[in-house]
């Protein structure tokens, strides 16, 4: 199984972690509204160092694509693309809602807090999306 670098900057945080395909080897996460661009690569470096790995050890780069802040998602996707080109690792986008529903049977409703008193909401049946992510008022 390939070594996986996963990171996400689309939410009110910046996160990076390294996995061996089964378990998390190392990771970093910080809550932040701004500054993802300045912290992403240092966090990746810290997680790789903690795991005793380098960029060339990676086989897969998994990047969060949202829902969340568009600028943050764009930053992460650009970083993943650059890393994939530099290392030869495959890069894949991961929707946060699809990740939450992966492998679950039955109905799953996922909601994430968004700015301005709003929620991102999606619904899945047996892992398949049946109600696409939408932005709704928290009380509705």
Secondary structure, 3 states (H helix, E strand, C coil): CCEEEEEECCCCEEEEEEECCCCEEEEEEEECCCCHHHHHHHHHHHHHHHHCCCHHHEEEEEEECCCCCHHHHHHHHHHHHHHHHHHCCEEEEECHHHHHHCCCCCEEEEEEEECCCEEEEEEEECCEEEEEEEEEECCC
